[in-house]
């Protein structure tokens, strides 16, 4: 199964981002981008790719320990940027970024120790992808528009293991469907509740 570890923003934050994205879509050339939907908005901590099912129990146990060792922390969406000459447009993060980075490193280490092939380690860069393009595009107007965007701050209270189901219909623009496989409260708490968002299905 295709898996990744993530932090999910809560509903009020995704609503704020949705309003910002609606403004971005009104800019010239927006139709050239493939916009992600709210169910797909997340901060990927570690992308695992295809994981053999027999490795998942050990991976889950190690992710739980990573969550237990990491305290809840404040986070907000702020600003934005791009990767690959416009091939990915993203919203950035603000708040306790050192703890977010630590959680990402622990999520990656959990996979390595569980035997999941992870490739070369790269320094974590917090980003939430809002649009993609197959071709290089000048997305500076979108990045400039995101500069003044700041969401409400929330307390990240859980680490989520997410399954990504790739599109199979062949319909142009179809988004992957995301499914929360498991969740672990940070700091050894009892659950995320209102501290994180939910992944319930396909992108809208």
N, C-alpha and C positions, 0 to 999 in steps of 0.2 A: 504494500500500500504506500501511496505517496504522502509523506508526512512532513510537518514542520512544527516548531514550537513558536508560540506567539503571545503577545499582549494584545488584548482586545479593548478598544475604547468603549465607554458606555454610550447609551442611546442619545443622551443630550449632547454629547460631543459629536457623534456622527451626524446629528441633525444640524449642528453648526457647520460642520464640514460640507454637508450636502448643500446648504445655502451658498457657501463659498464656491463650490464646484458648479452650481447653477450659473453663477456669475462668470466663471471661466468659460463655460460652454457658450456664452454669448459673444465671446471674442472671435475675431476673424480667423478662419482656418480651423475652428474647433472640430469640424467634421472629419478632419484628417487623423484625429486621435481616437484611440479605442479607450473609452472611459470605463473605469471600474465602478462597481456598484457598492452600496453600503454593506451588504453581507460579506464583501471581500476586503473591507477596510480593516487592516490590522498592522501591527508592528511585528514583522518576522524577526524572531530572535536567532533561530538556527534552522536552516533548510536541510532536511534529511534526504529528500528524494525518495526513490523506491526503497522501502525497508522490508526485509524478510519478516514475515509474521512471527517467526520464532524469536526474533530479537526484540519485539515490542514489549513483552513483559519486563525484561531487564531495563530497557530504555525508560519505561514508565516508572519503574522503581527508582532509577537514578534521577529522573526529572523531579519526582516527589521530594527526594533528598535535597535537590537544588532549590526547590521552592521553600522547603523548611528552613534552609540556611539563609534565605534572602528576606529581609523585612519589607513590608509594604512601603511604597514610596510615591510621591506626587509626580504627576506627569500632565502635560498639556500638548496640544498641537500648536506649532508655531512656524510661520514662514514656509519655505519650500525650496525645491531645487530640481535638478535633472541629472540623469545618468545617460551616457552614450549618445550625446548630441540629440537629445530629445526623444530617445527611445523609451525613456521612463520619466514621467513627471510625478513628483512626490511632495507631500506635506512633511515638514520636519517636526521635531520634538523639542520641548522645553521642560524644565523641572529637574528632577534628580537623575541626570543623565549618567553619572558614574554608576549608580545602582542598576539602571537599565542595562548598561554595558556589562556590568558584572553578571547579571542574570543571563544575558546572551552568551557570555563566555562559559558559564556553568551549563547552559543548555547544550552548547557545542561539546563541552567536555563529557557530558553525560552520554552523548551519542558515541563519541570515540571509545569510551570505556565499555559501552555495550556492544562494540564491534560493528557499528554503522560506519561505512566508508564516508569520510567527510572532505577529502581533498585538502588543498592548501588552506591554512588559517589566514583569514583576513580580518583586519581591525573592523570592529562593528561600527556601522553607520546607521543611526536610527532614521527610518523613513517609512512613510505610509504611501504606497503607490496609488495615485488617483487616475493616471492615464498612461497608455503605452502607444508606441508606434513601431511599425516594422521598418520604417525608413527614418533616416536622420531628418529632423525638423528643427526649425528655429522656434523654440518654446520660451524664449526670453520674455515675451509679453505675459505669459502665464506665470512664470517664476516671479516677475515683478509684481503681478497682481497678488500673489500669495505672500509677498513680503510683509504686508500689514495684517495678515490673518493670525489671530491667536484665539484658541478655544478656551473654554472653561478648564480649570485644573481638576483632575480627579485623582483618587488614590488607587494605584494599581495594587490589587489584592490577590491576583491569581496568575498562575502560569497555565497556559492551555496548549494541549497537543491537538493539532488540527490535521484532518485528512483532506487532501485536495483531489477532487474527482475531475479529471480533464474533460472538456467537451467532446462529445461523440456524434452529435447530430450533423456536423458539417455546416451548420447555419453560420454565416459570417457574423463575427462580432460576439458569438456566444461566449459567456464567461465560465470559468471553472466553478464547480459547486464545492462549498466548504462545509465540513462536518466536524464538530468538536468531539474528539475521541475520549479525552479525559481532561480534568481540571484539578489543580492543586493550589490550595490557599498558600499565600506567602507567609513566612514566619511561623508556619505550623498552625495556622488558624483553621477555621471550620468551613470556609468557603468564600467564593468571590461575591455572590449576591450582586449588589448594585455597584460594586467596584470595577466591574469589567463589562464588556459588551458581549453579545451573543452571536454565534454563527449558526444560522438556521437553514441555509440552503443556497440557492444560486444567486448570482449577482443581479441586481435590478437595473 
